[in-house]
Amino acid sequence: PYQLLNAASHRLVNQGGSGQIQLWQFLLELLSDSSNSFIQWEGTNGEFKNAEGNKTEID
């Protein structure tokens, strides 16, 4: 999972700007990535969930 997070953050930072990203930008990048397996859209109301339940730390 760390490699996926690292790749998403690098894509966002390399798009230009100050190099800082907002949390919503990072989450949207993860949700838009079809190879992502640990965060996913839930329904059609803009909600998402952690696919691994309560696990929130990166091993």
N, C-alpha and C positions, 0 to 999 in steps of 0.2 A: 504493500500500500504506500510506503514512503516514496517509492519511485514515481507513482502516479501523482501524488501531491506535489512533489518536486517539479515534475514536468508541467503541471497545470500552473504553478506559480511562476515558472520561468516563461511560459507563453504569455502570461499577463504582463509581466514586467518588461518583456522585450517588445511589447506593442508601442512603447514610447511613453512619454510623460515623465513624471517625477520618480518612477520606480516604486512608488507606494501604491498598494491596491487596497480596496475596501473589502471587508469580509463578504459582502453580497456578490462582488465580482468574482471572488475566488470560488464561492459555492456555485454560482451560475456556470462557471467554467467546468467544474466537476460534473454538474448535472447535465451539461451539454456533451460530455465525453462518453461515447457509447462503450468504451472499454472499461469504464468505471464500474465497480461492483459493490461499493460500500455506501453510496448515497444515491437515492433515486426519488423521482417524482411520486407523489401520493395523490391520486385523484386528479381533478382538473381545476382545483381552486388555488394553485400556486403553492401547495404545501409539499414538503419533501420529508423523507425520513432516513435515518441511518439504517442501512440494510442489515447491519450486524447487531441490532438490538441496542443494548446499553453500552456497548464497547465504544469508547471515544478516544482512547489513547492509541498511539501508533507504536506497534511493536518494532 
